[in-house]
Amino acid sequence: MEKIHSKFNEEHVLHELSHYLPAQAPLKDFIHHNTLHAFQHDEFFKGIEKANAIFGYNVTLGIDEYRELYAEGKISDASITHILKTENKEDTQLWKEKMLHEQFQNHSQTRVGSLRKLWKTKNGLDMDALSHPILFRVICSYLDQGISIWRFPEISGGFLKNLKALESSGYVSLFQGKTARKYLLTEQWDIEFLLQKVIGNEELFERYLIDQQFAHPGWSGMVSTVEAMPETLLDTRRIALKELIAFELLIEIDVLESKMGEDFLPMCQLLPIENVDLFAPIAYSEHFEVIRLWQISYEWNYYDSVLNGLKQNFNNKFENTTSQSFQALFCIDDRECSIRRHLETEDPNCKTFGTPGFFGVEFYYQPENGKFYTKHCPAPVTPKFLIKETDATQIHKRDLHFHHQTHSLLFGWLISQSLGFWSAMKLFVSIFRPTMSPATASSLKHMDEFSALSIEFKGETENGLQVGYKVEEMADRIETLLRSIGLVENFAPIIYLIGHGSSSVNNPHYAAYDCGACSGRPGSVNARVMSFIGNHPSVREILAERGINIPQKTQFVGGLQDTTRDEIVFYDEDALSVENKKMHSENKQSFIAASDMNALERSRRFELVDTLNTPEKVHEKVKLRSVSLFEPRPELNHATNTLCIVGGRELTKNVFLDRRAFMNSYSYKVDPDGKYLFGILKACAPVCGGINLEYYFSRVDNQNLGAGSKLPHNVMGLFGVANGIDGDLRPGLPSQMIEVHDPIRLLIIVEHFPKVVLETIQKDANTYEWFKNNWVHLVVLNPETKTYFKFQNEVFEAYEPVSSTVEIAKDLLANFRNNHDNLPVYLMN
Amino acid sequence: MELLLQLFVLLPLLGYVISLFIPEKKERTLSAVAYSTVGIYLLALIAFTINWLIGPHKALNLKDVIIYHSDEYEFYIDFYFDRITAIFAFVGGFLTFLITIYSRVYLHRENGYKRFFNTILFFFLGYNITVFSGNFETLFMGWEVLGISSFLLIAFYRERYLPVKNALKVFFIYRIGDIGLILAMWLSHHLWHENITFAKLSNYEIIHEHLQNHSFEGTIVALMVLIAAYAKSAQLPFSSWLPRAMEGPTPSSAIFYGSLSVHLGAFLMLRTYPFIENQYIVRGIMIAMGLFTSFVAMNIARVQSSVKSQIAYSSISQIGLIFIEIALGFETLALIHFAGNAFLRTYQLLVSPSVASYLIREQFFNFNPAHRGANKFIPKKLMNSVYLLSLKEWNLDQFNYAWLWHPLKKGGRIFKFVRERHIWMIFLPVFILGVIASVNKELLSIDLVRVLEIVFALIGLIMVLRAFAEYKNVVMSWWLIALNHCWIALAVSFNENFSITETFLYLSGALVAAIFGTIILKKIRNKEGRLDISEFNGFAVPYKTLAFLFLLCGLGITGFPITPTFIGEDLIFSHIHENQFFLAAIISISLIIDGLAMVRIYARLFLGPYSGSSVSVQHSS
């Protein structure tokens, strides 16, 4: 038989769908990414304009909000004028007038959803209300990871096979009518066939499927993610987006049958429908052009102040102290920006570095008694190594309130009359004296402080993974780490590797608070592993052969900083030499003092903390937030991030950047041809850019691209959150995480020669896309001429800051105590 | 000592009123008013209870304010205190106190901070009126406050669609339960020939004496009370509202739907237990229904994959057991069980967001791939059937839709042909004729009178049904709701003579509210150019104050206890004879739909997504 040419290309539609659907992994694997990654092939504004027209997302602030920022002085006249000039808007006055005063009518119609809406507007059939609850409930129960006491009975095959098994082996049907049941049981779940029944006109199929799936992007996105990475659910399930669609169509058939009888007609026979092309080009809109001008004015207003601030700092000379007290490597995370500053203030002889918090060691980690592995490196990397924990003494405490038996009848009866009164006590105590409890997700629980790790390879492999590293492999990794941050000489007696994690309670998004470079886990294991490697005598020998001479007395110490509690723990302190031990205990004092100050600085964003107290007292209050059930903002995470600085610490050391910068230490002198720079930028663009854009989009459209307020959230199946019990899953960030964030794209500043940087970013097409399409901004600082080059239209152009003065920080402490808002760039002297 | 009882209602009232006048921006003051109100209340309650326990701890009764008095009828507020009150008041005060402190930080910077604390205090007021009530009338007042504040709490995120839809759903079930309570009140008027106090109800001899001659009426009253209790406590067949009420901020879901609100059905049964003590049929029904509810709800809880709905169904199944305990006469056990369950579920809901990190860790370390929940001894076919049935919540939501909501909608659609002009052309003359007939009813045959009163009551019912199904002409349905009271008054006026004062008392509140409501509606129509409730309009965003005032008017026209109409309604029922069950049923149903139609207009006008808003709203949320 000849294959009939079909207008409907199922594979193509499925591909489109999985491309545009949200790609957020289950809660435990929450990793920041560009929410609108699907549009990244386009230039930033082209892409987001499409996203707005097709899906109806808000993609920028509203024009009134920009005007308000202007009125508040947060966008200056100078920056508007400058932008209008660079954007070739010759009639500056006219455009400025448009930006400031013109009234724009926003009557754009969202394309997606218009077809499916006809059920309701023309047929009086609320298809969403009738089909979604049962659909969501079945999918959620099927994927559930451990909330339900009674697991989905059939999980051995694929989703539809399992549904068929369930449907055929009982006295109750999933459906109300016979038709859908018949199709399920006879395996007639070909999408095209089902669409014929529901819609009837092949031309509309693609559009209808997109409408249908985007009526619940959360659930569809989750299914599509699980399909692509089944291992993201520990209790794995087989499901495909295709199966979800087939099941949804079956439900819709069932709805139609119950409303219109067995001989129901497909949609196209009920009413005349005009087809539209969802992806048709978008007409020029002056409104959007004005918005675009506002957005870049807003961004460059800030960037310019930063570039100017850095410039004013060029002339500051730093004494190159040869006797350094210690060196400390932190994660490039923007939250480490301030702790490094405070540490350097407490101990002017120390030196800090920034590098991705997995410290260049990629592996899976298995805690003692753990039934699974967790990945400890950036998400796109697939490690070949396994690190196992042994000799752990930490006990995981239980909390009966989460116990399944509280939901059973008889035990529930006993429990509510006994445990119930205990609950009243617990509630009372947890409100008036919050403390760490089994419910808290604590960064310290991830690895036992005193356990042993299998870091060195002893000939063992497990499930295709090599347990531990060989000496050569260790040497490669530490060499890369040290060279990439430019630390190849002048080693201090102690080099700290400080990973970071966070502690919070009542926080389903806990994984988003941990280290992104460790796939959303605390970086403690990596810090310990790399310290072990650094202290390994054979590794040191190889390093020496390769020209890195680490003095014998230098020792590496791993540590973990809790970004919520501002506490630091150190690992394997007993391995320190007597001399170093003494220095270490002095250094610890600096860490403690810096932590107090860091807590105080962070507290300026917390309206309910009395910042006038001493740093120690404020620190206590800040710690309480991490264990308080009623605190929806234990910390503010990456909010306000806007910068990523790749260069030496001298660049930023005297500039106050208000916890807004990711900082990757780098020395162009150590890496003249950009070999290590490539590694850095390849990670920085997607990781920092991803974080930045997730915050950006969650901020500008918290309802559709973010998760809304977290206060009513309900945990679904341990993998997602929804509002109420029958809402769509809500990917993205809750409003409490983004409310203080300014939606400004990331500016990456690299200290190197423009030519080298250009070659470097062009090495990898995926990385280059970020820069070429302006999803992140790039400015290069020529280290010799000390001039800036702005990357635009794929070339570097000289850039001279518009502003010329920068405020000197007179009293930062007063600012920490009295100012809730973003602080400007200051010079610190 | 009795006089002090008023304190426990006046304190929350005072706090509520104060909280209304605090500006939105003053977060600290708002929450301070809330927790100090409840804190002082709690201290006073503890002191009062200790004092009461030291004494002879006999039940206290306070006939408080006589609001209306005529020869054969007296409407008064009555307060009562015994150990049931003591325990419910303590648990309520304790939990509300903790929750107000909890929410103080939890709701920081949330849009609607003020509204939240206002509503909590309003709820707390209703809770206390209910638990301290000494007669059905007082209890009903509290019951109404609870209904409306629950609606407002569930629809707290009023700019989204699902919270508003679910709030309407819950309010609907509550109103259904209220039919039971209204009819129970009506019949018990006739049973005792007075507004009986709960104090008297606990007098065994009086009860026994009455019930001997009126056992049928007694059973009906008890069953009606039972319906009210089942609706409030989410027992079968009403259960599916409870998980759907979990739309507000977690702490409000925790105390109200996890604990306080949902146990009030049990409170009602404990309160009226002396009345059913000797009605073994009723107690038998309670035990059977309790068992059935417990079993079904437990199974549904077992298959829930969302944490809040699981806790909701577990709570329902425990309340089913509490109903059994009450029916068996184990009052103490029921009270302990209530307190324990309330505390447990509140805490479980409060820590429910932690379930993600806790259970994932548990899974990580203790994963066992064997089937959870499977039972080797029961045939797989049966197991799978029960699983699927439980997954579909035993079709309870569809049941409520098909048997309760849908008939109303359908009923309304039948009368879709009635247009505004018909009302003026046909109904107005009919009404005038009716009034003339009523004035001269001595001239009519008794059969005709019986027919006429039913006819007029039915016209009232048709009017509200019509109002219920109207999407375009909002002002018309608004007036249909208001005028329903006129038809009711007309219908009952055939029964016996009731005075102009009584009519005035009944109609004044509703009609004044109707006029003010119309002004608001017209104002909005002028501004918006049109008024259409076929979709949710979300006008609370641009017209915040009007939204509040309109709600007040709405409460006024539906006989909420803020206007004399509330007393009038009760009064009307006292004029329906005990053998006129049909008439009483029609009138109570039309009053209930009245409330529903009003809340529907309010919700569709002022709640839901606002199209003019710059903030988009997620579709399925």
HADDOCK unambig.tbl for C-alpha pairs under 7 A between the chains (distance, minus, plus):
assign (segid A and resid 140 and name CA) (segid B and resid 305 and name CA) 6.33 0.50 0.50
assign (segid A and resid 141 and name CA) (segid B and resid 305 and name CA) 5.35 0.50 0.50
assign (segid A and resid 144 and name CA) (segid B and resid 305 and name CA) 6.00 0.50 0.50
assign (segid A and resid 146 and name CA) (segid B and resid 359 and name CA) 6.95 0.50 0.50
assign (segid A and resid 147 and name CA) (segid B and resid 305 and name CA) 5.21 0.50 0.50
assign (segid A and resid 147 and name CA) (segid B and resid 306 and name CA) 6.64 0.50 0.50
assign (segid A and resid 147 and name CA) (segid B and resid 307 and name CA) 6.47 0.50 0.50
assign (segid A and resid 148 and name CA) (segid B and resid 302 and name CA) 5.72 0.50 0.50
assign (segid A and resid 148 and name CA) (segid B and resid 303 and name CA) 5.06 0.50 0.50
assign (segid A and resid 148 and name CA) (segid B and resid 304 and name CA) 5.14 0.50 0.50
assign (segid A and resid 148 and name CA) (segid B and resid 305 and name CA) 4.74 0.50 0.50
assign (segid A and resid 149 and name CA) (segid B and resid 302 and name CA) 4.88 0.50 0.50
assign (segid A and resid 149 and name CA) (segid B and resid 303 and name CA) 6.16 0.50 0.50
assign (segid A and resid 149 and name CA) (segid B and resid 372 and name CA) 6.34 0.50 0.50
assign (segid A and resid 149 and name CA) (segid B and resid 373 and name CA) 5.87 0.50 0.50
assign (segid A and resid 150 and name CA) (segid B and resid 302 and name CA) 5.38 0.50 0.50
assign (segid A and resid 150 and name CA) (segid B and resid 303 and name CA) 5.13 0.50 0.50
assign (segid A and resid 150 and name CA) (segid B and resid 372 and name CA) 5.41 0.50 0.50
assign (segid A and resid 150 and name CA) (segid B and resid 373 and name CA) 4.19 0.50 0.50
assign (segid A and resid 150 and name CA) (segid B and resid 374 and name CA) 6.91 0.50 0.50
assign (segid A and resid 151 and name CA) (segid B and resid 303 and name CA) 6.85 0.50 0.50
assign (segid A and resid 151 and name CA) (segid B and resid 371 and name CA) 6.66 0.50 0.50
assign (segid A and resid 151 and name CA) (segid B and resid 372 and name CA) 5.36 0.50 0.50
assign (segid A and resid 151 and name CA) (segid B and resid 373 and name CA) 6.32 0.50 0.50
assign (segid A and resid 153 and name CA) (segid B and resid 384 and name CA) 6.85 0.50 0.50
assign (segid A and resid 166 and name CA) (segid B and resid 384 and name CA) 6.58 0.50 0.50
assign (segid A and resid 169 and name CA) (segid B and resid 381 and name CA) 5.33 0.50 0.50
assign (segid A and resid 169 and name CA) (segid B and resid 384 and name CA) 6.82 0.50 0.50
assign (segid A and resid 170 and name CA) (segid B and resid 381 and name CA) 4.76 0.50 0.50
assign (segid A and resid 170 and name CA) (segid B and resid 382 and name CA) 6.35 0.50 0.50
assign (segid A and resid 170 and name CA) (segid B and resid 384 and name CA) 5.64 0.50 0.50
assign (segid A and resid 170 and name CA) (segid B and resid 385 and name CA) 4.71 0.50 0.50
assign (segid A and resid 171 and name CA) (segid B and resid 385 and name CA) 5.42 0.50 0.50
assign (segid A and resid 172 and name CA) (segid B and resid 385 and name CA) 5.23 0.50 0.50
assign (segid A and resid 172 and name CA) (segid B and resid 388 and name CA) 6.54 0.50 0.50
assign (segid A and resid 172 and name CA) (segid B and resid 389 and name CA) 6.44 0.50 0.50
assign (segid A and resid 215 and name CA) (segid B and resid 619 and name CA) 6.66 0.50 0.50
assign (segid A and resid 215 and name CA) (segid B and resid 620 and name CA) 6.76 0.50 0.50
assign (segid A and resid 216 and name CA) (segid B and resid 620 and name CA) 6.40 0.50 0.50
assign (segid A and resid 369 and name CA) (segid B and resid 365 and name CA) 5.94 0.50 0.50
assign (segid A and resid 370 and name CA) (segid B and resid 364 and name CA) 5.85 0.50 0.50
assign (segid A and resid 370 and name CA) (segid B and resid 365 and name CA) 4.54 0.50 0.50
assign (segid A and resid 371 and name CA) (segid B and resid 364 and name CA) 5.68 0.50 0.50
assign (segid A and resid 371 and name CA) (segid B and resid 365 and name CA) 5.43 0.50 0.50
assign (segid A and resid 371 and name CA) (segid B and resid 366 and name CA) 6.97 0.50 0.50
assign (segid A and resid 371 and name CA) (segid B and resid 367 and name CA) 6.60 0.50 0.50
assign (segid A and resid 372 and name CA) (segid B and resid 364 and name CA) 6.27 0.50 0.50
assign (segid A and resid 401 and name CA) (segid B and resid 348 and name CA) 6.00 0.50 0.50
assign (segid A and resid 402 and name CA) (segid B and resid 355 and name CA) 6.89 0.50 0.50
assign (segid A and resid 407 and name CA) (segid B and resid 298 and name CA) 6.99 0.50 0.50
assign (segid A and resid 407 and name CA) (segid B and resid 301 and name CA) 6.77 0.50 0.50
assign (segid A and resid 407 and name CA) (segid B and resid 314 and name CA) 5.03 0.50 0.50
assign (segid A and resid 408 and name CA) (segid B and resid 298 and name CA) 6.26 0.50 0.50
assign (segid A and resid 409 and name CA) (segid B and resid 298 and name CA) 6.24 0.50 0.50
assign (segid A and resid 409 and name CA) (segid B and resid 317 and name CA) 6.89 0.50 0.50
assign (segid A and resid 409 and name CA) (segid B and resid 318 and name CA) 6.98 0.50 0.50
assign (segid A and resid 413 and name CA) (segid B and resid 318 and name CA) 6.47 0.50 0.50
assign (segid A and resid 416 and name CA) (segid B and resid 337 and name CA) 6.61 0.50 0.50
assign (segid A and resid 416 and name CA) (segid B and resid 340 and name CA) 4.83 0.50 0.50
assign (segid A and resid 416 and name CA) (segid B and resid 341 and name CA) 4.77 0.50 0.50
assign (segid A and resid 416 and name CA) (segid B and resid 344 and name CA) 6.11 0.50 0.50
assign (segid A and resid 417 and name CA) (segid B and resid 336 and name CA) 6.48 0.50 0.50
assign (segid A and resid 417 and name CA) (segid B and resid 337 and name CA) 5.34 0.50 0.50
assign (segid A and resid 417 and name CA) (segid B and resid 340 and name CA) 4.74 0.50 0.50
assign (segid A and resid 417 and name CA) (segid B and resid 341 and name CA) 6.79 0.50 0.50
assign (segid A and resid 418 and name CA) (segid B and resid 340 and name CA) 6.86 0.50 0.50
assign (segid A and resid 419 and name CA) (segid B and resid 344 and name CA) 6.97 0.50 0.50
assign (segid A and resid 420 and name CA) (segid B and resid 340 and name CA) 4.06 0.50 0.50
assign (segid A and resid 420 and name CA) (segid B and resid 341 and name CA) 5.85 0.50 0.50
assign (segid A and resid 420 and name CA) (segid B and resid 343 and name CA) 5.33 0.50 0.50
assign (segid A and resid 420 and name CA) (segid B and resid 344 and name CA) 4.29 0.50 0.50
assign (segid A and resid 421 and name CA) (segid B and resid 340 and name CA) 5.47 0.50 0.50
assign (segid A and resid 421 and name CA) (segid B and resid 343 and name CA) 6.50 0.50 0.50
assign (segid A and resid 423 and name CA) (segid B and resid 343 and name CA) 5.86 0.50 0.50
assign (segid A and resid 423 and name CA) (segid B and resid 344 and name CA) 5.42 0.50 0.50
assign (segid A and resid 423 and name CA) (segid B and resid 347 and name CA) 6.09 0.50 0.50
assign (segid A and resid 424 and name CA) (segid B and resid 343 and name CA) 5.32 0.50 0.50
assign (segid A and resid 427 and name CA) (segid B and resid 347 and name CA) 6.33 0.50 0.50
assign (segid A and resid 428 and name CA) (segid B and resid 98 and name CA) 6.94 0.50 0.50
assign (segid A and resid 431 and name CA) (segid B and resid 102 and name CA) 6.56 0.50 0.50
assign (segid A and resid 439 and name CA) (segid B and resid 354 and name CA) 5.73 0.50 0.50
assign (segid A and resid 439 and name CA) (segid B and resid 358 and name CA) 5.85 0.50 0.50
assign (segid A and resid 441 and name CA) (segid B and resid 357 and name CA) 6.12 0.50 0.50
assign (segid A and resid 505 and name CA) (segid B and resid 354 and name CA) 6.02 0.50 0.50
assign (segid A and resid 506 and name CA) (segid B and resid 351 and name CA) 6.03 0.50 0.50
assign (segid A and resid 506 and name CA) (segid B and resid 353 and name CA) 4.54 0.50 0.50
assign (segid A and resid 506 and name CA) (segid B and resid 354 and name CA) 4.19 0.50 0.50
assign (segid A and resid 507 and name CA) (segid B and resid 353 and name CA) 5.83 0.50 0.50
assign (segid A and resid 507 and name CA) (segid B and resid 354 and name CA) 5.96 0.50 0.50
assign (segid A and resid 508 and name CA) (segid B and resid 353 and name CA) 5.72 0.50 0.50
assign (segid A and resid 508 and name CA) (segid B and resid 354 and name CA) 6.41 0.50 0.50
assign (segid A and resid 508 and name CA) (segid B and resid 356 and name CA) 5.59 0.50 0.50
assign (segid A and resid 508 and name CA) (segid B and resid 357 and name CA) 6.67 0.50 0.50
assign (segid A and resid 629 and name CA) (segid B and resid 351 and name CA) 6.96 0.50 0.50
assign (segid A and resid 630 and name CA) (segid B and resid 102 and name CA) 5.67 0.50 0.50
assign (segid A and resid 630 and name CA) (segid B and resid 103 and name CA) 6.98 0.50 0.50
assign (segid A and resid 630 and name CA) (segid B and resid 105 and name CA) 6.32 0.50 0.50
assign (segid A and resid 630 and name CA) (segid B and resid 106 and name CA) 4.90 0.50 0.50
assign (segid A and resid 631 and name CA) (segid B and resid 105 and name CA) 6.38 0.50 0.50
assign (segid A and resid 631 and name CA) (segid B and resid 106 and name CA) 5.55 0.50 0.50
assign (segid A and resid 632 and name CA) (segid B and resid 106 and name CA) 6.10 0.50 0.50
assign (segid A and resid 703 and name CA) (segid B and resid 616 and name CA) 6.31 0.50 0.50
assign (segid A and resid 703 and name CA) (segid B and resid 617 and name CA) 5.41 0.50 0.50
assign (segid A and resid 703 and name CA) (segid B and resid 618 and name CA) 5.19 0.50 0.50
assign (segid A and resid 704 and name CA) (segid B and resid 617 and name CA) 6.72 0.50 0.50
assign (segid A and resid 704 and name CA) (segid B and resid 618 and name CA) 5.09 0.50 0.50
assign (segid A and resid 711 and name CA) (segid B and resid 249 and name CA) 4.76 0.50 0.50
assign (segid A and resid 711 and name CA) (segid B and resid 250 and name CA) 5.88 0.50 0.50
assign (segid A and resid 712 and name CA) (segid B and resid 247 and name CA) 6.08 0.50 0.50
assign (segid A and resid 712 and name CA) (segid B and resid 248 and name CA) 5.42 0.50 0.50
assign (segid A and resid 712 and name CA) (segid B and resid 249 and name CA) 4.22 0.50 0.50
assign (segid A and resid 712 and name CA) (segid B and resid 250 and name CA) 5.23 0.50 0.50
assign (segid A and resid 714 and name CA) (segid B and resid 306 and name CA) 6.78 0.50 0.50
assign (segid A and resid 714 and name CA) (segid B and resid 307 and name CA) 6.57 0.50 0.50
assign (segid A and resid 714 and name CA) (segid B and resid 308 and name CA) 6.23 0.50 0.50
assign (segid A and resid 714 and name CA) (segid B and resid 353 and name CA) 6.92 0.50 0.50
assign (segid A and resid 715 and name CA) (segid B and resid 306 and name CA) 5.79 0.50 0.50
assign (segid A and resid 715 and name CA) (segid B and resid 307 and name CA) 5.80 0.50 0.50
assign (segid A and resid 715 and name CA) (segid B and resid 353 and name CA) 6.30 0.50 0.50
assign (segid A and resid 715 and name CA) (segid B and resid 356 and name CA) 6.77 0.50 0.50
assign (segid A and resid 716 and name CA) (segid B and resid 305 and name CA) 6.13 0.50 0.50
assign (segid A and resid 716 and name CA) (segid B and resid 306 and name CA) 4.43 0.50 0.50
assign (segid A and resid 716 and name CA) (segid B and resid 307 and name CA) 6.68 0.50 0.50
assign (segid A and resid 717 and name CA) (segid B and resid 305 and name CA) 5.08 0.50 0.50
assign (segid A and resid 717 and name CA) (segid B and resid 306 and name CA) 5.81 0.50 0.50
assign (segid A and resid 718 and name CA) (segid B and resid 356 and name CA) 5.07 0.50 0.50
assign (segid A and resid 723 and name CA) (segid B and resid 247 and name CA) 6.57 0.50 0.50
assign (segid A and resid 723 and name CA) (segid B and resid 621 and name CA) 6.18 0.50 0.50
assign (segid A and resid 724 and name CA) (segid B and resid 244 and name CA) 6.71 0.50 0.50
assign (segid A and resid 724 and name CA) (segid B and resid 246 and name CA) 5.44 0.50 0.50
assign (segid A and resid 724 and name CA) (segid B and resid 247 and name CA) 4.64 0.50 0.50
assign (segid A and resid 725 and name CA) (segid B and resid 243 and name CA) 6.80 0.50 0.50
assign (segid A and resid 725 and name CA) (segid B and resid 244 and name CA) 6.32 0.50 0.50
assign (segid A and resid 725 and name CA) (segid B and resid 306 and name CA) 6.82 0.50 0.50
assign (segid A and resid 725 and name CA) (segid B and resid 309 and name CA) 6.43 0.50 0.50
assign (segid A and resid 727 and name CA) (segid B and resid 620 and name CA) 5.60 0.50 0.50
assign (segid A and resid 727 and name CA) (segid B and resid 621 and name CA) 4.85 0.50 0.50
assign (segid A and resid 728 and name CA) (segid B and resid 620 and name CA) 5.46 0.50 0.50
assign (segid A and resid 728 and name CA) (segid B and resid 621 and name CA) 6.07 0.50 0.50
